[in-house]
Amino acid sequence: MKPPLMTALILGLLFTFSAPLKARAQAAPAAPGQASATPSSASPKNTDSLVQLLKSDSPSVRARAARDLGQSHDLSAVPALAGALKDPNDKVRREVVIALAQMHSPEVLDALVTASKDYSDDLRTLAVQCLVGYYTGQIPSPGFTGFMKKSWERAKGHFTPDTTRIDPGLTVDPKVVTALDDTMQDARSVKAARQAAKGLGILVAQAAVPDLVKAAHTSDENLAREALNALSKIKDRSAGPPLVDLLDSPNKNVKRDASVTVGILRANEALPKLQTLFENDPDAKDKESAIEGLAYLGQSVSVPLFTKALWSNDKPIRASAAEGLARVADPTTLPEVERAIISERDQDVKLAMMFAITALGKQDYLSQLVSELSSKTRGEVVQAYLIELARTPGFLLRLYPYLQSQDAGVRARLCTVLMYAGDATSLEALDRLSHDPNGEVASESLRAKRAIRARTATAPQPAEATKTTP
């Protein structure tokens, strides 16, 4: 697993003046379905006055009124703002969309869905952002719309994958998924379509999988790559086989992304082609993507390839080889990985080898892996490794003692690990951290508990015979 590609440049431009609740590989939800906790700063009289100003002859006055209504968080203004989506001035409509997003209440969703059908490319794109932001907390703030428009133009044509996803167990309103899916298929604006594809991945929108597969085959490179990135987040394995043909794509970036995505989706049909790409493709980047896909597949037939690749001169190839051996989980490969880690000098590759050794049943490096959770450069990678390891029966019990770490960064990331891989046995340990003196740790523990409870509530109940087994 490679460190996520840097997305800070464009996301930083887009959200320079925003106030997101979270902006990480797994984004914290902003309690969708709940009204904003910010008290209204506008009295009914003031709200009425601002609503009247939405009818002013001056576009700047109407825009300012929309901005002030958004900052007031007064839900009684939602109908008037929804009506203002028909304003002939683009600047006014932009402020209206942002104002609606700031309300953060289910009452605004219908209006934002309407905005996603606006005739302006920028407005459709902004509406998609706000619909997704309802669940992630990442919404634009008022007063920067002109800057944002320029930023979108500057960003056009640059693909920036990220790993942001809503928390597991969070329910997304079907009409939001439908709106994003429709926008992705709308031929009027490829810019809005790209943003919609990205949003469908962030919202883990399983219902959109068939259309995302189609989008992955589009001629627009960035839309295809956004769709592949989204499918890798949703992880619906049924999408894997229809993507195998993209391993022959004439577009190198699409081919490379598809190589990794079919691996994540466990499309074993892709194994022969991936192995051929790795062994015969002269392009180093193609080789790296091919072995990364093979590493996700983790098939025993690839063990000779992985074992040999542990000694490659290419660092990403060595890391993927170690990850592949971790997922194959053949204990006979342990001595070779232990031999390789002794001579390894690159820290990222060493972490992958530690992951493999731990997955192969030896715990010598577990403490070192956990301690790397607080690393700003490697913490997310180690977090992902531990999520995989925590899904191994019995492994959770080895993690719980580290929840008492003196390092708040370690405690916080372990909460995220449990959010994705914890079970009912994790709740007691998380209860203690919900009162942690570090605010981030306490917040992460609450997120983890919410996700675990949602997951265990929907998990299939064991058969009667299983229930009586000690």
C-alpha positions as CSV (number, residue, x, y, z in Angstrom):
1,M,0.0,0.0,0.0
2,K,1.5,3.3,-1.0
3,P,1.1,6.6,0.9
4,P,-1.9,8.4,-0.6
5,L,-1.2,10.9,-3.3
6,M,-0.9,14.5,-2.2
7,T,-4.2,16.4,-2.7
8,A,-3.4,19.3,-0.5
9,L,-2.7,21.7,-3.4
10,I,-6.1,21.8,-5.0
11,L,-8.1,21.0,-1.9
12,G,-6.2,23.7,-0.1
13,L,-7.2,26.2,-2.8
14,L,-10.8,25.1,-2.7
15,F,-11.2,25.2,1.0
16,T,-8.7,27.9,2.0
17,F,-11.6,29.8,3.6
18,S,-13.7,26.9,4.6
19,A,-14.2,25.4,8.1
20,P,-14.3,21.6,7.6
21,L,-14.9,19.4,10.6
22,K,-12.4,16.9,9.2
23,A,-10.1,16.7,6.2
24,R,-8.3,13.3,6.3
25,A,-8.2,10.0,4.5
26,Q,-11.3,9.0,6.4
27,A,-13.4,12.1,7.0
28,A,-15.4,12.6,10.1
29,P,-19.2,13.0,9.5
30,A,-20.8,16.2,10.6
31,A,-23.9,14.5,12.1
32,P,-26.0,14.6,9.0
33,G,-29.7,14.8,9.6
34,Q,-29.2,17.1,12.5
35,A,-29.7,20.9,12.4
36,S,-26.7,23.0,12.9
37,A,-25.8,23.4,16.6
38,T,-24.9,27.0,16.0
39,P,-27.6,29.2,17.5
40,S,-29.4,31.5,15.2
41,S,-28.0,35.1,15.3
42,A,-31.0,36.5,13.5
43,S,-34.3,37.4,15.1
44,P,-37.5,36.6,13.1
45,K,-37.7,40.3,12.2
46,N,-34.1,40.4,10.9
47,T,-34.7,37.2,8.9
48,D,-37.8,38.7,7.4
49,S,-35.9,41.8,6.4
50,L,-33.1,39.7,4.8
51,V,-35.7,37.6,2.9
52,Q,-37.1,40.8,1.5
53,L,-33.6,41.9,0.4
54,L,-33.4,38.7,-1.7
55,K,-35.9,40.5,-4.0
56,S,-33.8,43.7,-4.3
57,D,-33.0,45.1,-7.8
58,S,-29.3,45.0,-6.9
59,P,-27.5,41.6,-7.4
60,S,-24.9,42.6,-4.8
61,V,-27.6,43.3,-2.2
62,R,-29.3,40.0,-3.0
63,A,-26.0,38.1,-2.7
64,R,-25.2,39.8,0.6
65,A,-28.7,39.0,1.9
66,A,-28.2,35.3,1.0
67,R,-24.8,35.3,2.7
68,D,-26.2,36.8,5.9
69,L,-29.1,34.3,5.9
70,G,-26.6,31.5,5.7
71,Q,-24.6,32.8,8.6
72,S,-27.8,33.2,10.7
73,H,-28.5,29.4,10.5
74,D,-32.2,30.3,10.6
75,L,-34.1,27.4,9.0
76,S,-37.2,29.5,8.5
77,A,-35.2,31.1,5.6
78,V,-34.8,27.8,3.7
79,P,-37.9,28.2,1.5
80,A,-36.9,31.8,0.5
81,L,-33.4,30.6,-0.3
82,A,-34.7,27.7,-2.3
83,G,-36.8,30.2,-4.3
84,A,-33.7,32.3,-4.9
85,L,-32.0,29.4,-6.8
86,K,-33.9,30.9,-9.8
87,D,-32.1,34.2,-9.5
88,P,-30.7,35.2,-12.9
89,N,-27.4,36.3,-11.4
90,D,-24.7,33.6,-11.0
91,K,-23.1,35.3,-8.1
92,V,-26.3,35.4,-6.2
93,R,-27.1,31.7,-6.8
94,R,-23.6,30.8,-5.7
95,E,-24.1,32.6,-2.4
96,V,-27.6,30.9,-2.0
97,V,-26.1,27.5,-2.5
98,I,-23.4,28.1,0.1
99,A,-26.0,29.6,2.5
100,L,-28.1,26.5,2.2
101,A,-25.1,24.3,2.9
102,Q,-24.3,26.3,6.0
103,M,-27.8,25.5,7.4
104,H,-26.8,21.8,7.7
105,S,-30.3,20.4,8.1
106,P,-32.2,17.8,6.1
107,E,-34.5,20.6,5.0
108,V,-31.8,22.0,2.6
109,L,-31.2,18.8,0.7
110,D,-34.0,19.2,-1.8
111,A,-32.8,22.7,-2.6
112,L,-29.2,21.5,-3.1
113,V,-30.4,18.7,-5.3
114,T,-32.2,21.3,-7.4
115,A,-29.0,23.4,-7.6
116,S,-27.1,20.4,-8.9
117,K,-29.2,20.8,-12.1
118,D,-28.4,24.5,-12.5
119,Y,-27.5,25.6,-16.1
120,S,-24.1,26.9,-14.8
121,D,-21.2,24.4,-14.7
122,D,-19.7,26.1,-11.6
123,L,-23.1,26.0,-9.8
124,R,-23.6,22.3,-10.5
125,T,-20.1,21.6,-9.3
126,L,-20.6,23.7,-6.1
127,A,-23.9,22.0,-5.4
128,V,-22.3,18.6,-5.6
129,Q,-19.6,19.8,-3.2
130,C,-22.2,21.0,-0.8
131,L,-24.3,17.8,-1.0
132,V,-21.2,15.7,-0.2
133,G,-20.1,18.3,2.4
134,Y,-23.4,17.7,4.2
135,Y,-22.0,14.4,5.3
136,T,-18.3,15.2,5.6
137,G,-18.5,18.7,7.1
138,Q,-16.3,20.1,4.3
139,I,-18.4,23.0,3.0
140,P,-17.2,26.3,1.5
141,S,-17.6,29.5,3.5
142,P,-19.3,32.6,2.1
143,G,-17.4,35.4,0.5
144,F,-15.0,33.5,-1.7
145,T,-17.1,32.4,-4.6
146,G,-15.2,34.4,-7.2
147,F,-11.9,32.9,-5.9
148,M,-13.4,29.5,-5.9
149,K,-14.6,29.8,-9.5
150,K,-11.1,30.7,-10.6
151,S,-9.7,27.8,-8.6
152,W,-12.0,25.4,-10.3
153,E,-10.8,26.7,-13.7
154,R,-7.2,26.4,-12.5
155,A,-7.9,22.9,-11.3
156,K,-9.6,21.7,-14.5
157,G,-7.7,18.9,-16.1
158,H,-5.8,17.9,-13.0
159,F,-6.7,14.6,-11.4
160,T,-6.2,14.5,-7.6
161,P,-7.3,11.2,-6.0
162,D,-7.8,11.1,-2.2
163,T,-8.9,8.6,0.4
164,T,-11.7,10.6,2.0
165,R,-14.7,8.5,2.9
166,I,-17.6,8.9,5.3
167,D,-17.6,6.8,8.4
168,P,-18.9,3.2,8.1
169,G,-22.5,2.9,9.2
170,L,-23.4,6.4,8.1
171,T,-26.6,6.5,6.0
172,V,-26.8,8.7,3.0
173,D,-30.2,9.9,1.7
174,P,-30.9,8.1,-1.6
175,K,-31.9,11.4,-3.3
176,V,-28.3,12.7,-2.7
177,V,-26.8,9.6,-4.4
178,T,-29.3,10.0,-7.3
179,A,-28.5,13.6,-7.8
180,L,-24.7,12.9,-7.9
181,D,-25.2,10.0,-10.2
182,D,-27.3,12.1,-12.6
183,T,-24.7,14.9,-12.5
184,M,-22.0,12.4,-13.3
185,Q,-23.9,11.3,-16.4
186,D,-24.9,14.8,-17.5
187,A,-23.0,15.5,-20.7
188,R,-23.3,19.3,-20.2
189,S,-20.3,19.5,-17.9
190,V,-17.4,17.1,-17.5
191,K,-16.2,19.3,-14.6
192,A,-19.3,18.7,-12.5
193,A,-19.3,15.0,-13.6
194,R,-15.8,14.5,-12.3
195,Q,-16.7,16.1,-8.9
196,A,-19.9,13.9,-8.8
197,A,-17.8,10.8,-9.4
198,K,-15.5,11.8,-6.6
199,G,-18.4,12.5,-4.3
200,L,-20.0,9.1,-5.0
201,G,-16.8,7.5,-3.8
202,I,-16.7,9.6,-0.7
203,L,-20.3,8.7,0.2
204,V,-19.6,5.0,-0.5
205,A,-22.6,5.1,-2.9
206,Q,-23.1,1.4,-3.7
207,A,-26.2,2.1,-5.8
208,A,-24.1,4.1,-8.2
209,V,-21.6,1.3,-8.9
210,P,-22.9,0.3,-12.4
211,D,-22.8,3.9,-13.6
212,L,-19.3,4.4,-12.1
213,V,-18.2,1.4,-14.1
214,K,-19.5,3.0,-17.2
215,A,-17.8,6.3,-16.3
216,A,-14.5,4.4,-15.8
217,H,-14.7,3.6,-19.5
218,T,-15.3,7.2,-20.6
219,S,-12.9,9.0,-23.0
220,D,-12.3,11.7,-20.4
221,E,-9.2,10.6,-18.5
222,N,-9.9,12.5,-15.3
223,L,-13.5,11.3,-15.1
224,A,-12.4,7.7,-15.7
225,R,-9.8,8.0,-13.0
226,E,-12.3,9.6,-10.5
227,A,-14.7,6.7,-11.2
228,L,-11.9,4.1,-10.6
229,N,-10.9,5.9,-7.4
230,A,-14.6,5.9,-6.2
231,L,-15.0,2.2,-7.0
232,S,-11.9,1.4,-4.9
233,K,-13.5,3.1,-2.0
234,I,-16.9,1.5,-2.4
235,K,-15.3,-1.9,-2.7
236,D,-18.2,-3.7,-4.4
237,R,-16.5,-6.7,-5.8
238,S,-19.1,-7.1,-8.6
239,A,-17.4,-4.0,-10.2
240,G,-14.1,-5.8,-10.6
241,P,-14.6,-8.1,-13.6
242,P,-16.1,-5.3,-15.9
243,L,-12.9,-3.3,-15.3
244,V,-10.4,-5.9,-16.4
245,D,-10.5,-4.8,-20.0
246,L,-9.1,-1.4,-18.8
247,L,-5.8,-3.2,-18.3
248,D,-5.4,-2.8,-22.1
249,S,-6.4,0.9,-22.1
250,P,-4.2,3.0,-24.4
251,N,-4.3,5.7,-21.6
252,K,-1.4,4.8,-19.3
253,N,-2.9,6.6,-16.2
254,V,-6.2,4.8,-16.6
255,K,-4.4,1.4,-17.1
256,R,-2.3,2.0,-14.0
257,D,-5.3,3.0,-11.9
258,A,-7.3,0.1,-13.2
259,S,-4.4,-2.3,-12.2
260,V,-4.7,-1.2,-8.6
261,T,-8.5,-1.0,-8.6
262,V,-9.1,-4.6,-9.9
263,G,-6.8,-5.8,-7.2
264,I,-8.6,-3.9,-4.4
265,L,-11.9,-5.4,-5.8
266,R,-10.4,-8.8,-5.7
267,A,-11.0,-9.5,-9.4
268,N,-9.1,-12.7,-9.8
269,E,-9.9,-12.7,-13.5
270,A,-7.2,-9.9,-13.7
271,L,-4.4,-12.0,-12.2
272,P,-2.9,-13.4,-15.5
273,K,-3.0,-10.0,-17.1
274,L,-1.4,-8.3,-14.1
275,Q,1.3,-10.9,-13.9
276,T,2.1,-10.4,-17.6
277,L,2.2,-6.6,-17.2
278,F,4.6,-6.9,-14.3
279,E,6.9,-9.4,-16.0
280,N,6.9,-7.9,-19.5
281,D,5.9,-4.3,-19.5
282,P,9.0,-2.1,-20.1
283,D,7.5,0.9,-18.2
284,A,8.5,1.0,-14.5
285,K,5.3,2.7,-13.4
286,D,3.2,0.1,-15.2
287,K,5.2,-2.6,-13.3
288,E,4.6,-0.9,-10.0
289,S,0.9,-0.6,-10.6
290,A,0.7,-4.2,-11.7
291,I,2.4,-5.7,-8.7
292,E,0.3,-3.4,-6.4
293,G,-2.8,-4.9,-7.9
294,L,-1.3,-8.4,-7.5
295,A,-0.5,-7.6,-3.9
296,Y,-4.2,-6.7,-3.2
297,L,-5.3,-10.0,-4.8
298,G,-2.9,-11.9,-2.6
299,Q,-3.1,-15.2,-4.4
300,S,-0.7,-18.0,-3.6
301,V,0.2,-18.4,-7.2
302,S,2.0,-15.1,-7.0
303,V,4.3,-16.1,-4.1
304,P,7.3,-16.8,-6.3
305,L,6.9,-13.4,-8.0
306,F,6.6,-11.7,-4.6
307,T,9.5,-13.5,-3.1
308,K,11.8,-12.5,-6.0
309,A,10.4,-8.9,-6.0
310,L,11.5,-8.5,-2.3
311,W,15.0,-7.9,-3.7
312,S,14.0,-5.5,-6.5
313,N,15.9,-2.3,-6.9
314,D,12.6,-0.5,-7.1
315,K,11.3,0.5,-3.6
316,P,7.6,0.5,-4.5
317,I,7.9,-2.9,-5.9
318,R,9.6,-4.2,-2.8
319,A,6.9,-2.7,-0.6
320,S,4.1,-4.3,-2.8
321,A,5.9,-7.6,-2.7
322,A,5.9,-7.6,1.1
323,E,2.2,-6.6,1.2
324,G,1.3,-9.4,-1.2
325,L,3.0,-11.9,1.0
326,A,1.2,-10.5,4.0
327,R,-2.1,-11.1,2.2
328,V,-1.2,-14.6,1.0
329,A,-0.4,-15.4,4.6
330,D,1.7,-18.5,3.8
331,P,3.9,-19.0,6.9
332,T,6.6,-20.7,4.9
333,T,7.5,-17.3,3.4
334,L,8.3,-15.8,6.8
335,P,12.0,-16.6,6.7
336,E,12.5,-14.8,3.4
337,V,10.7,-11.6,4.6
338,E,12.8,-11.7,7.8
339,R,16.0,-12.0,5.7
340,A,14.9,-9.1,3.5
341,I,14.0,-6.7,6.4
342,I,17.5,-7.0,7.9
343,S,19.1,-5.5,4.7
344,E,16.3,-3.1,4.0
345,R,17.2,0.6,4.4
346,D,14.0,2.4,3.2
347,Q,11.6,3.0,6.1
348,D,8.4,2.8,4.0
349,V,9.5,-0.6,2.7
350,K,10.5,-1.7,6.2
351,L,7.0,-0.9,7.4
352,A,5.5,-3.1,4.6
353,M,7.8,-5.9,5.7
354,M,6.8,-5.4,9.3
355,F,3.2,-5.7,8.2
356,A,4.0,-8.9,6.4
357,I,5.9,-10.4,9.3
358,T,3.0,-9.6,11.7
359,A,0.4,-11.0,9.3
360,L,2.5,-14.2,9.1
361,G,2.0,-14.7,12.8
362,K,5.1,-13.2,14.4
363,Q,4.6,-10.2,16.7
364,D,8.1,-8.9,17.0
365,Y,7.4,-5.7,15.1
366,L,3.8,-5.0,16.3
367,S,4.9,-2.4,18.9
368,Q,7.1,-0.6,16.3
369,L,4.2,-0.6,13.8
370,V,1.8,0.9,16.4
371,S,4.3,3.6,17.4
372,E,4.5,4.8,13.8
373,L,0.8,5.7,14.0
374,S,1.7,9.1,15.3
375,S,4.0,9.8,12.3
376,K,2.8,12.6,10.1
377,T,4.3,11.0,7.0
378,R,3.6,7.3,7.6
379,G,0.7,7.2,10.1
380,E,-2.1,6.7,7.5
381,V,-0.2,3.8,5.9
382,V,0.4,2.1,9.2
383,Q,-3.3,2.7,10.1
384,A,-4.4,0.9,7.0
385,Y,-2.1,-2.0,7.8
386,L,-3.5,-2.3,11.3
387,I,-7.0,-2.2,9.9
388,E,-6.2,-5.2,7.8
389,L,-4.5,-7.0,10.6
390,A,-7.3,-6.3,13.0
391,R,-9.7,-8.2,10.8
392,T,-7.8,-11.4,11.6
393,P,-9.5,-13.4,14.3
394,G,-7.9,-12.8,17.7
395,F,-5.8,-9.8,16.6
396,L,-8.0,-7.1,18.2
397,L,-7.0,-8.4,21.7
398,R,-3.4,-7.6,20.9
399,L,-4.3,-4.0,20.0
400,Y,-6.3,-3.1,23.1
401,P,-3.3,-2.6,25.4
402,Y,-1.9,0.1,23.1
403,L,-5.0,2.2,23.6
404,Q,-3.3,3.2,26.9
405,S,-0.3,4.7,25.0
406,Q,1.1,7.9,26.3
407,D,1.1,9.2,22.7
408,A,-2.3,10.9,21.9
409,G,-1.6,10.4,18.2
410,V,-1.4,6.7,18.6
411,R,-4.6,6.6,20.7
412,A,-6.5,8.6,18.1
413,R,-5.4,6.5,15.2
414,L,-6.1,3.3,17.0
415,C,-9.7,4.6,17.5
416,T,-9.9,4.9,13.7
417,V,-8.6,1.3,13.3
418,L,-11.3,0.1,15.6
419,M,-13.9,2.2,13.7
420,Y,-13.2,0.1,10.6
421,A,-12.3,-3.3,12.2
422,G,-13.5,-3.3,15.8
423,D,-16.3,-5.4,17.1
424,A,-18.5,-5.5,20.3
425,T,-15.4,-6.3,22.4
426,S,-13.9,-3.0,21.4
427,L,-16.7,-0.9,23.0
428,E,-15.5,-1.1,26.6
429,A,-12.0,0.1,25.7
430,L,-13.4,2.9,23.6
431,D,-15.7,4.0,26.5
432,R,-12.7,4.8,28.5
433,L,-11.2,6.9,25.7
434,S,-14.4,8.8,25.2
435,H,-13.4,10.8,28.4
436,D,-9.8,11.1,27.2
437,P,-8.2,14.5,28.2
438,N,-7.2,14.9,24.5
439,G,-10.2,16.2,22.6
440,E,-9.2,14.5,19.3
441,V,-8.9,11.2,21.0
442,A,-12.3,11.6,22.7
443,S,-13.9,12.6,19.4
444,E,-12.3,9.7,17.5
445,S,-13.5,7.2,20.2
446,L,-17.1,8.4,19.8
447,R,-16.9,8.0,16.0
448,A,-15.5,4.5,16.4
449,K,-18.3,3.5,18.9
450,R,-21.0,4.9,16.6
451,A,-19.6,2.9,13.6
452,I,-19.2,-0.3,15.6
453,R,-22.7,-0.1,16.9
454,A,-24.1,0.5,13.4
455,R,-22.1,-2.4,12.1
456,T,-23.0,-4.9,14.8
457,A,-26.6,-3.9,14.6
458,T,-26.8,-4.9,10.9
459,A,-24.5,-8.0,11.2
460,P,-26.2,-11.3,10.5
461,Q,-27.2,-13.1,13.7
462,P,-25.5,-16.4,14.4
463,A,-27.4,-19.7,14.1
464,E,-28.9,-21.1,17.2
465,A,-26.3,-23.9,17.4
466,T,-23.6,-21.3,17.3
467,K,-25.1,-19.3,20.1
468,T,-24.8,-22.2,22.5
469,T,-21.2,-22.9,21.7
470,P,-18.9,-21.8,24.5
